[in-house]
Every structure is written in C-alpha cells, then in structure tokens.
Amino acid sequence: MAIVPIDRAIAQRAGLLLGSAGLRSDAAIDAFVAATAASYRPAVIITGDSDDLGRLCASLPNVHVQPLAD
C-alpha cells in the first residue's frame, strides 16, 4: 500500500475540482481522492459514493469512477 502525501498541487487541483463541479466543502475528501487519482493516469476509483466522485471526475478523462456492486 502506498501513502500519497497531499501537496500544494493536489490541494489546488481539489479546490478547482470542487468549484467546477459546483460542490461544497463537505465533498472535500472526495475532491482530494479525485485530485490524487488524476496524478496516476489512468486511474479507477471504486466507491460507494459515485455521485459526487462522478461529478468531480467528469473533467478528468483518464480517471474512471466505478460504483461498488450491491
């Protein structure tokens, strides 16, 4: 398992993603996940919350959001 530190570039990208998706700060963790995934192209995010992450990743063509199967 890799631990990726949050640097200034990821934080700024997360803020831009929040703004462009029209989401508030309560989606900040999702924005940090999306911004980090954008650094690892191609990337797949598997999540139980595909709505917010889908909106955040809409402008990231190399990041795919996959909902968890029930």
PyMOL Python script that loads the backbone (N, CA, C, O; Angstrom):
from pymol import cmd

cmd.read_pdbstr("""\
ATOM      1  N   MET A   1       0.845  -1.166   0.000  1.00  0.00           N
ATOM      2  CA  MET A   1       0.000   0.000   0.000  1.00  0.00           C
ATOM      3  C   MET A   1       0.895   1.234   0.000  1.00  0.00           C
ATOM      4  O   MET A   1       1.883   1.301   0.731  1.00  0.00           O
ATOM      5  N   ALA A   2       0.540   2.192  -0.817  1.00  0.00           N
ATOM      6  CA  ALA A   2       1.284   3.450  -0.879  1.00  0.00           C
ATOM      7  C   ALA A   2       0.496   4.549  -0.174  1.00  0.00           C
ATOM      8  O   ALA A   2      -0.727   4.631  -0.296  1.00  0.00           O
ATOM      9  N   ILE A   3       1.198   5.371   0.545  1.00  0.00           N
ATOM     10  CA  ILE A   3       0.591   6.540   1.161  1.00  0.00           C
ATOM     11  C   ILE A   3       1.081   7.744   0.378  1.00  0.00           C
ATOM     12  O   ILE A   3       2.282   8.002   0.294  1.00  0.00           O
ATOM     13  N   VAL A   4       0.140   8.473  -0.191  1.00  0.00           N
ATOM     14  CA  VAL A   4       0.475   9.619  -1.033  1.00  0.00           C
ATOM     15  C   VAL A   4       0.254  10.888  -0.221  1.00  0.00           C
ATOM     16  O   VAL A   4      -0.867  11.163   0.206  1.00  0.00           O
ATOM     17  N   PRO A   5       1.310  11.658  -0.006  1.00  0.00           N
ATOM     18  CA  PRO A   5       1.123  12.899   0.747  1.00  0.00           C
ATOM     19  C   PRO A   5       0.352  13.930  -0.085  1.00  0.00           C
ATOM     20  O   PRO A   5       0.498  14.006  -1.305  1.00  0.00           O
ATOM     21  N   ILE A   6      -0.453  14.703   0.596  1.00  0.00           N
ATOM     22  CA  ILE A   6      -1.197  15.776  -0.060  1.00  0.00           C
ATOM     23  C   ILE A   6      -0.266  16.983  -0.135  1.00  0.00           C
ATOM     24  O   ILE A   6       0.128  17.550   0.885  1.00  0.00           O
ATOM     25  N   ASP A   7       0.072  17.358  -1.352  1.00  0.00           N
ATOM     26  CA  ASP A   7       0.919  18.534  -1.521  1.00  0.00           C
ATOM     27  C   ASP A   7       0.082  19.700  -2.036  1.00  0.00           C
ATOM     28  O   ASP A   7      -1.125  19.570  -2.238  1.00  0.00           O
ATOM     29  N   ARG A   8       0.722  20.815  -2.243  1.00  0.00           N
ATOM     30  CA  ARG A   8       0.031  22.029  -2.669  1.00  0.00           C
ATOM     31  C   ARG A   8      -0.672  21.831  -4.014  1.00  0.00           C
ATOM     32  O   ARG A   8      -1.793  22.305  -4.194  1.00  0.00           O
ATOM     33  N   ALA A   9      -0.032  21.141  -4.957  1.00  0.00           N
ATOM     34  CA  ALA A   9      -0.618  20.937  -6.281  1.00  0.00           C
ATOM     35  C   ALA A   9      -1.906  20.117  -6.200  1.00  0.00           C
ATOM     36  O   ALA A   9      -2.890  20.435  -6.867  1.00  0.00           O
ATOM     37  N   ILE A  10      -1.897  19.067  -5.388  1.00  0.00           N
ATOM     38  CA  ILE A  10      -3.104  18.249  -5.227  1.00  0.00           C
ATOM     39  C   ILE A  10      -4.196  19.057  -4.534  1.00  0.00           C
ATOM     40  O   ILE A  10      -5.362  18.986  -4.922  1.00  0.00           O
ATOM     41  N   ALA A  11      -3.824  19.822  -3.511  1.00  0.00           N
ATOM     42  CA  ALA A  11      -4.814  20.644  -2.806  1.00  0.00           C
ATOM     43  C   ALA A  11      -5.443  21.673  -3.738  1.00  0.00           C
ATOM     44  O   ALA A  11      -6.654  21.890  -3.700  1.00  0.00           O
ATOM     45  N   GLN A  12      -4.628  22.304  -4.568  1.00  0.00           N
ATOM     46  CA  GLN A  12      -5.169  23.293  -5.507  1.00  0.00           C
ATOM     47  C   GLN A  12      -6.076  22.627  -6.538  1.00  0.00           C
ATOM     48  O   GLN A  12      -7.139  23.154  -6.867  1.00  0.00           O
ATOM     49  N   ARG A  13      -5.656  21.468  -7.046  1.00  0.00           N
ATOM     50  CA  ARG A  13      -6.497  20.758  -8.014  1.00  0.00           C
ATOM     51  C   ARG A  13      -7.811  20.349  -7.364  1.00  0.00           C
ATOM     52  O   ARG A  13      -8.861  20.437  -8.001  1.00  0.00           O
ATOM     53  N   ALA A  14      -7.777  19.905  -6.112  1.00  0.00           N
ATOM     54  CA  ALA A  14      -9.005  19.516  -5.400  1.00  0.00           C
ATOM     55  C   ALA A  14      -9.952  20.714  -5.299  1.00  0.00           C
ATOM     56  O   ALA A  14     -11.156  20.575  -5.516  1.00  0.00           O
ATOM     57  N   GLY A  15      -9.417  21.873  -4.973  1.00  0.00           N
ATOM     58  CA  GLY A  15     -10.244  23.076  -4.894  1.00  0.00           C
ATOM     59  C   GLY A  15     -10.863  23.440  -6.232  1.00  0.00           C
ATOM     60  O   GLY A  15     -12.035  23.811  -6.300  1.00  0.00           O
ATOM     61  N   LEU A  16     -10.080  23.335  -7.291  1.00  0.00           N
ATOM     62  CA  LEU A  16     -10.597  23.608  -8.634  1.00  0.00           C
ATOM     63  C   LEU A  16     -11.685  22.614  -9.022  1.00  0.00           C
ATOM     64  O   LEU A  16     -12.694  22.990  -9.618  1.00  0.00           O
ATOM     65  N   LEU A  17     -11.476  21.339  -8.682  1.00  0.00           N
ATOM     66  CA  LEU A  17     -12.485  20.321  -8.990  1.00  0.00           C
ATOM     67  C   LEU A  17     -13.787  20.591  -8.239  1.00  0.00           C
ATOM     68  O   LEU A  17     -14.871  20.449  -8.803  1.00  0.00           O
ATOM     69  N   LEU A  18     -13.681  20.978  -6.970  1.00  0.00           N
ATOM     70  CA  LEU A  18     -14.881  21.318  -6.195  1.00  0.00           C
ATOM     71  C   LEU A  18     -15.646  22.456  -6.851  1.00  0.00           C
ATOM     72  O   LEU A  18     -16.866  22.397  -7.005  1.00  0.00           O
ATOM     73  N   GLY A  19     -14.917  23.483  -7.230  1.00  0.00           N
ATOM     74  CA  GLY A  19     -15.556  24.642  -7.845  1.00  0.00           C
ATOM     75  C   GLY A  19     -16.199  24.309  -9.180  1.00  0.00           C
ATOM     76  O   GLY A  19     -17.328  24.719  -9.449  1.00  0.00           O
ATOM     77  N   SER A  20     -15.488  23.573 -10.013  1.00  0.00           N
ATOM     78  CA  SER A  20     -16.033  23.265 -11.341  1.00  0.00           C
ATOM     79  C   SER A  20     -17.205  22.292 -11.275  1.00  0.00           C
ATOM     80  O   SER A  20     -18.068  22.293 -12.152  1.00  0.00           O
ATOM     81  N   ALA A  21     -17.235  21.450 -10.220  1.00  0.00           N
ATOM     82  CA  ALA A  21     -18.347  20.508 -10.054  1.00  0.00           C
ATOM     83  C   ALA A  21     -19.518  21.149  -9.315  1.00  0.00           C
ATOM     84  O   ALA A  21     -20.591  20.554  -9.222  1.00  0.00           O
ATOM     85  N   GLY A  22     -19.320  22.355  -8.790  1.00  0.00           N
ATOM     86  CA  GLY A  22     -20.385  23.027  -8.051  1.00  0.00           C
ATOM     87  C   GLY A  22     -20.676  22.385  -6.705  1.00  0.00           C
ATOM     88  O   GLY A  22     -21.802  22.439  -6.211  1.00  0.00           O
ATOM     89  N   LEU A  23     -19.647  21.775  -6.111  1.00  0.00           N
ATOM     90  CA  LEU A  23     -19.823  21.108  -4.814  1.00  0.00           C
ATOM     91  C   LEU A  23     -19.255  21.966  -3.700  1.00  0.00           C
ATOM     92  O   LEU A  23     -18.399  22.819  -3.932  1.00  0.00           O
ATOM     93  N   ARG A  24     -19.743  21.731  -2.484  1.00  0.00           N
ATOM     94  CA  ARG A  24     -19.297  22.476  -1.310  1.00  0.00           C
ATOM     95  C   ARG A  24     -18.161  21.734  -0.616  1.00  0.00           C
ATOM     96  O   ARG A  24     -17.750  20.654  -1.040  1.00  0.00           O
ATOM     97  N   SER A  25     -17.674  22.328   0.442  1.00  0.00           N
ATOM     98  CA  SER A  25     -16.528  21.765   1.162  1.00  0.00           C
ATOM     99  C   SER A  25     -16.821  20.428   1.826  1.00  0.00           C
ATOM    100  O   SER A  25     -15.886  19.726   2.212  1.00  0.00           O
ATOM    101  N   ASP A  26     -18.100  20.049   1.974  1.00  0.00           N
ATOM    102  CA  ASP A  26     -18.388  18.742   2.569  1.00  0.00           C
ATOM    103  C   ASP A  26     -17.991  17.600   1.627  1.00  0.00           C
ATOM    104  O   ASP A  26     -18.003  16.437   2.029  1.00  0.00           O
ATOM    105  N   ALA A  27     -17.643  17.922   0.387  1.00  0.00           N
ATOM    106  CA  ALA A  27     -17.156  16.915  -0.563  1.00  0.00           C
ATOM    107  C   ALA A  27     -15.636  17.011  -0.731  1.00  0.00           C
ATOM    108  O   ALA A  27     -15.082  16.485  -1.696  1.00  0.00           O
ATOM    109  N   ALA A  28     -14.971  17.678   0.202  1.00  0.00           N
ATOM    110  CA  ALA A  28     -13.526  17.907   0.082  1.00  0.00           C
ATOM    111  C   ALA A  28     -12.730  16.608   0.045  1.00  0.00           C
ATOM    112  O   ALA A  28     -11.786  16.494  -0.737  1.00  0.00           O
ATOM    113  N   ILE A  29     -13.087  15.630   0.867  1.00  0.00           N
ATOM    114  CA  ILE A  29     -12.342  14.370   0.864  1.00  0.00           C
ATOM    115  C   ILE A  29     -12.442  13.710  -0.504  1.00  0.00           C
ATOM    116  O   ILE A  29     -11.440  13.224  -1.028  1.00  0.00           O
ATOM    117  N   ASP A  30     -13.635  13.688  -1.088  1.00  0.00           N
ATOM    118  CA  ASP A  30     -13.798  13.139  -2.437  1.00  0.00           C
ATOM    119  C   ASP A  30     -12.955  13.916  -3.441  1.00  0.00           C
ATOM    120  O   ASP A  30     -12.378  13.328  -4.355  1.00  0.00           O
ATOM    121  N   ALA A  31     -12.882  15.227  -3.275  1.00  0.00           N
ATOM    122  CA  ALA A  31     -12.091  16.055  -4.184  1.00  0.00           C
ATOM    123  C   ALA A  31     -10.605  15.728  -4.071  1.00  0.00           C
ATOM    124  O   ALA A  31      -9.892  15.714  -5.074  1.00  0.00           O
ATOM    125  N   PHE A  32     -10.137  15.463  -2.847  1.00  0.00           N
ATOM    126  CA  PHE A  32      -8.735  15.080  -2.675  1.00  0.00           C
ATOM    127  C   PHE A  32      -8.469  13.714  -3.307  1.00  0.00           C
ATOM    128  O   PHE A  32      -7.407  13.501  -3.892  1.00  0.00           O
ATOM    129  N   VAL A  33      -9.411  12.800  -3.196  1.00  0.00           N
ATOM    130  CA  VAL A  33      -9.267  11.484  -3.837  1.00  0.00           C
ATOM    131  C   VAL A  33      -9.190  11.656  -5.353  1.00  0.00           C
ATOM    132  O   VAL A  33      -8.315  11.077  -5.997  1.00  0.00           O
ATOM    133  N   ALA A  34     -10.090  12.439  -5.923  1.00  0.00           N
ATOM    134  CA  ALA A  34     -10.102  12.671  -7.373  1.00  0.00           C
ATOM    135  C   ALA A  34      -8.818  13.356  -7.834  1.00  0.00           C
ATOM    136  O   ALA A  34      -8.232  12.962  -8.842  1.00  0.00           O
ATOM    137  N   ALA A  35      -8.383  14.370  -7.107  1.00  0.00           N
ATOM    138  CA  ALA A  35      -7.171  15.096  -7.480  1.00  0.00           C
ATOM    139  C   ALA A  35      -5.946  14.206  -7.396  1.00  0.00           C
ATOM    140  O   ALA A  35      -5.048  14.318  -8.230  1.00  0.00           O
ATOM    141  N   THR A  36      -5.892  13.329  -6.412  1.00  0.00           N
ATOM    142  CA  THR A  36      -4.778  12.394  -6.293  1.00  0.00           C
ATOM    143  C   THR A  36      -4.814  11.369  -7.419  1.00  0.00           C
ATOM    144  O   THR A  36      -3.777  11.044  -7.997  1.00  0.00           O
ATOM    145  N   ALA A  37      -6.001  10.859  -7.733  1.00  0.00           N
ATOM    146  CA  ALA A  37      -6.132   9.879  -8.819  1.00  0.00           C
ATOM    147  C   ALA A  37      -5.687  10.482 -10.146  1.00  0.00           C
ATOM    148  O   ALA A  37      -5.128   9.777 -10.987  1.00  0.00           O
ATOM    149  N   ALA A  38      -5.926  11.764 -10.343  1.00  0.00           N
ATOM    150  CA  ALA A  38      -5.531  12.426 -11.588  1.00  0.00           C
ATOM    151  C   ALA A  38      -4.021  12.402 -11.782  1.00  0.00           C
ATOM    152  O   ALA A  38      -3.537  12.531 -12.907  1.00  0.00           O
ATOM    153  N   SER A  39      -3.277  12.239 -10.700  1.00  0.00           N
ATOM    154  CA  SER A  39      -1.819  12.154 -10.784  1.00  0.00           C
ATOM    155  C   SER A  39      -1.351  10.775 -11.218  1.00  0.00           C
ATOM    156  O   SER A  39      -0.186  10.602 -11.577  1.00  0.00           O
ATOM    157  N   TYR A  40      -2.236   9.800 -11.190  1.00  0.00           N
ATOM    158  CA  TYR A  40      -1.906   8.412 -11.520  1.00  0.00           C
ATOM    159  C   TYR A  40      -2.749   7.968 -12.700  1.00  0.00           C
ATOM    160  O   TYR A  40      -3.684   7.185 -12.532  1.00  0.00           O
ATOM    161  N   ARG A  41      -2.438   8.449 -13.877  1.00  0.00           N
ATOM    162  CA  ARG A  41      -3.257   8.147 -15.046  1.00  0.00           C
ATOM    163  C   ARG A  41      -2.765   6.894 -15.727  1.00  0.00           C
ATOM    164  O   ARG A  41      -1.552   6.708 -15.826  1.00  0.00           O
ATOM    165  N   PRO A  42      -3.614   6.041 -16.192  1.00  0.00           N
ATOM    166  CA  PRO A  42      -5.055   6.024 -15.935  1.00  0.00           C
ATOM    167  C   PRO A  42      -5.332   5.559 -14.517  1.00  0.00           C
ATOM    168  O   PRO A  42      -4.502   4.896 -13.894  1.00  0.00           O
ATOM    169  N   ALA A  43      -6.493   5.908 -14.020  1.00  0.00           N
ATOM    170  CA  ALA A  43      -6.865   5.545 -12.655  1.00  0.00           C
ATOM    171  C   ALA A  43      -8.330   5.135 -12.605  1.00  0.00           C
ATOM    172  O   ALA A  43      -9.154   5.622 -13.379  1.00  0.00           O
ATOM    173  N   VAL A  44      -8.637   4.234 -11.684  1.00  0.00           N
ATOM    174  CA  VAL A  44     -10.010   3.811 -11.424  1.00  0.00           C
ATOM    175  C   VAL A  44     -10.274   4.022  -9.941  1.00  0.00           C
ATOM    176  O   VAL A  44      -9.508   3.567  -9.091  1.00  0.00           O
ATOM    177  N   ILE A  45     -11.359   4.712  -9.643  1.00  0.00           N
ATOM    178  CA  ILE A  45     -11.789   4.904  -8.258  1.00  0.00           C
ATOM    179  C   ILE A  45     -13.023   4.037  -8.062  1.00  0.00           C
ATOM    180  O   ILE A  45     -14.036   4.228  -8.735  1.00  0.00           O
ATOM    181  N   ILE A  46     -12.938   3.089  -7.144  1.00  0.00           N
ATOM    182  CA  ILE A  46     -14.073   2.230  -6.820  1.00  0.00           C
ATOM    183  C   ILE A  46     -14.685   2.778  -5.539  1.00  0.00           C
ATOM    184  O   ILE A  46     -14.006   2.904  -4.520  1.00  0.00           O
ATOM    185  N   THR A  47     -15.978   3.104  -5.600  1.00  0.00           N
ATOM    186  CA  THR A  47     -16.581   3.832  -4.485  1.00  0.00           C
ATOM    187  C   THR A  47     -18.049   3.491  -4.288  1.00  0.00           C
ATOM    188  O   THR A  47     -18.732   3.050  -5.212  1.00  0.00           O
ATOM    189  N   GLY A  48     -18.510   3.699  -3.085  1.00  0.00           N
ATOM    190  CA  GLY A  48     -19.926   3.581  -2.775  1.00  0.00           C
ATOM    191  C   GLY A  48     -20.651   4.904  -2.977  1.00  0.00           C
ATOM    192  O   GLY A  48     -21.878   4.955  -2.890  1.00  0.00           O
ATOM    193  N   ASP A  49     -19.906   5.979  -3.246  1.00  0.00           N
ATOM    194  CA  ASP A  49     -20.472   7.312  -3.466  1.00  0.00           C
ATOM    195  C   ASP A  49     -20.092   7.793  -4.855  1.00  0.00           C
ATOM    196  O   ASP A  49     -19.297   8.722  -4.997  1.00  0.00           O
ATOM    197  N   SER A  50     -20.645   7.180  -5.861  1.00  0.00           N
ATOM    198  CA  SER A  50     -20.244   7.520  -7.229  1.00  0.00           C
ATOM    199  C   SER A  50     -20.845   8.841  -7.714  1.00  0.00           C
ATOM    200  O   SER A  50     -20.386   9.379  -8.722  1.00  0.00           O
ATOM    201  N   ASP A  51     -21.846   9.374  -7.035  1.00  0.00           N
ATOM    202  CA  ASP A  51     -22.450  10.638  -7.475  1.00  0.00           C
ATOM    203  C   ASP A  51     -21.458  11.797  -7.390  1.00  0.00           C
ATOM    204  O   ASP A  51     -21.144  12.421  -8.404  1.00  0.00           O
ATOM    205  N   ASP A  52     -20.966  12.086  -6.189  1.00  0.00           N
ATOM    206  CA  ASP A  52     -20.023  13.199  -6.024  1.00  0.00           C
ATOM    207  C   ASP A  52     -18.725  12.944  -6.788  1.00  0.00           C
ATOM    208  O   ASP A  52     -18.226  13.831  -7.481  1.00  0.00           O
ATOM    209  N   LEU A  53     -18.180  11.738  -6.663  1.00  0.00           N
ATOM    210  CA  LEU A  53     -16.926  11.453  -7.354  1.00  0.00           C
ATOM    211  C   LEU A  53     -17.097  11.501  -8.864  1.00  0.00           C
ATOM    212  O   LEU A  53     -16.187  11.925  -9.576  1.00  0.00           O
ATOM    213  N   GLY A  54     -18.231  11.079  -9.353  1.00  0.00           N
ATOM    214  CA  GLY A  54     -18.503  11.168 -10.784  1.00  0.00           C
ATOM    215  C   GLY A  54     -18.507  12.612 -11.260  1.00  0.00           C
ATOM    216  O   GLY A  54     -17.971  12.923 -12.324  1.00  0.00           O
ATOM    217  N   ARG A  55     -19.108  13.490 -10.475  1.00  0.00           N
ATOM    218  CA  ARG A  55     -19.123  14.923 -10.825  1.00  0.00           C
ATOM    219  C   ARG A  55     -17.722  15.503 -10.764  1.00  0.00           C
ATOM    220  O   ARG A  55     -17.332  16.289 -11.627  1.00  0.00           O
ATOM    221  N   LEU A  56     -16.967  15.120  -9.749  1.00  0.00           N
ATOM    222  CA  LEU A  56     -15.610  15.648  -9.598  1.00  0.00           C
ATOM    223  C   LEU A  56     -14.680  15.164 -10.710  1.00  0.00           C
ATOM    224  O   LEU A  56     -13.778  15.891 -11.126  1.00  0.00           O
ATOM    225  N   CYS A  57     -14.895  13.957 -11.185  1.00  0.00           N
ATOM    226  CA  CYS A  57     -14.000  13.376 -12.195  1.00  0.00           C
ATOM    227  C   CYS A  57     -14.489  13.582 -13.626  1.00  0.00           C
ATOM    228  O   CYS A  57     -13.855  13.108 -14.569  1.00  0.00           O
ATOM    229  N   ALA A  58     -15.588  14.273 -13.795  1.00  0.00           N
ATOM    230  CA  ALA A  58     -16.152  14.471 -15.137  1.00  0.00           C
ATOM    231  C   ALA A  58     -15.160  15.154 -16.077  1.00  0.00           C
ATOM    232  O   ALA A  58     -15.171  14.893 -17.280  1.00  0.00           O
ATOM    233  N   SER A  59     -14.314  16.018 -15.548  1.00  0.00           N
ATOM    234  CA  SER A  59     -13.345  16.731 -16.389  1.00  0.00           C
ATOM    235  C   SER A  59     -11.987  16.037 -16.443  1.00  0.00           C
ATOM    236  O   SER A  59     -11.032  16.574 -17.003  1.00  0.00           O
ATOM    237  N   LEU A  60     -11.906  14.849 -15.862  1.00  0.00           N
ATOM    238  CA  LEU A  60     -10.643  14.101 -15.836  1.00  0.00           C
ATOM    239  C   LEU A  60     -10.778  12.865 -16.730  1.00  0.00           C
ATOM    240  O   LEU A  60     -11.227  11.818 -16.264  1.00  0.00           O
ATOM    241  N   PRO A  61     -10.399  12.972 -17.999  1.00  0.00           N
ATOM    242  CA  PRO A  61     -10.665  11.880 -18.944  1.00  0.00           C
ATOM    243  C   PRO A  61      -9.951  10.570 -18.630  1.00  0.00           C
ATOM    244  O   PRO A  61     -10.377   9.513 -19.095  1.00  0.00           O
ATOM    245  N   ASN A  62      -8.882  10.620 -17.856  1.00  0.00           N
ATOM    246  CA  ASN A  62      -8.138   9.399 -17.545  1.00  0.00           C
ATOM    247  C   ASN A  62      -8.459   8.818 -16.178  1.00  0.00           C
ATOM    248  O   ASN A  62      -7.773   7.912 -15.705  1.00  0.00           O
ATOM    249  N   VAL A  63      -9.505   9.341 -15.544  1.00  0.00           N
ATOM    250  CA  VAL A  63      -9.936   8.827 -14.245  1.00  0.00           C
ATOM    251  C   VAL A  63     -11.357   8.306 -14.410  1.00  0.00           C
ATOM    252  O   VAL A  63     -12.260   9.046 -14.801  1.00  0.00           O
ATOM    253  N   HIS A  64     -11.541   7.032 -14.109  1.00  0.00           N
ATOM    254  CA  HIS A  64     -12.854   6.390 -14.238  1.00  0.00           C
ATOM    255  C   HIS A  64     -13.395   6.092 -12.845  1.00  0.00           C
ATOM    256  O   HIS A  64     -12.673   5.587 -11.985  1.00  0.00           O
ATOM    257  N   VAL A  65     -14.666   6.407 -12.629  1.00  0.00           N
ATOM    258  CA  VAL A  65     -15.312   6.128 -11.351  1.00  0.00           C
ATOM    259  C   VAL A  65     -16.194   4.909 -11.532  1.00  0.00           C
ATOM    260  O   VAL A  65     -17.080   4.883 -12.386  1.00  0.00           O
ATOM    261  N   GLN A  66     -15.934   3.891 -10.707  1.00  0.00           N
ATOM    262  CA  GLN A  66     -16.686   2.629 -10.772  1.00  0.00           C
ATOM    263  C   GLN A  66     -17.481   2.458  -9.476  1.00  0.00           C
ATOM    264  O   GLN A  66     -16.889   2.358  -8.402  1.00  0.00           O
ATOM    265  N   PRO A  67     -18.812   2.424  -9.563  1.00  0.00           N
ATOM    266  CA  PRO A  67     -19.602   2.211  -8.347  1.00  0.00           C
ATOM    267  C   PRO A  67     -19.418   0.784  -7.824  1.00  0.00           C
ATOM    268  O   PRO A  67     -19.235  -0.156  -8.599  1.00  0.00           O
ATOM    269  N   LEU A  68     -19.468   0.642  -6.519  1.00  0.00           N
ATOM    270  CA  LEU A  68     -19.449  -0.686  -5.907  1.00  0.00           C
ATOM    271  C   LEU A  68     -20.721  -1.433  -6.273  1.00  0.00           C
ATOM    272  O   LEU A  68     -21.806  -0.853  -6.297  1.00  0.00           O
ATOM    273  N   ALA A  69     -20.586  -2.691  -6.551  1.00  0.00           N
ATOM    274  CA  ALA A  69     -21.778  -3.519  -6.835  1.00  0.00           C
ATOM    275  C   ALA A  69     -22.439  -3.870  -5.518  1.00  0.00           C
ATOM    276  O   ALA A  69     -21.767  -4.139  -4.522  1.00  0.00           O
ATOM    277  N   ASP A  70     -23.769  -3.865  -5.524  1.00  0.00           N
ATOM    278  CA  ASP A  70     -24.505  -4.225  -4.302  1.00  0.00           C
ATOM    279  C   ASP A  70     -24.591  -5.719  -4.141  1.00  0.00           C
ATOM    280  O   ASP A  70     -25.174  -6.203  -3.171  1.00  0.00           O
TER     281      ASP A  70
END
""", "prot")
cmd.dss("prot")
cmd.show_as("cartoon", "prot")
cmd.util.cbc("prot")
cmd.orient("prot")
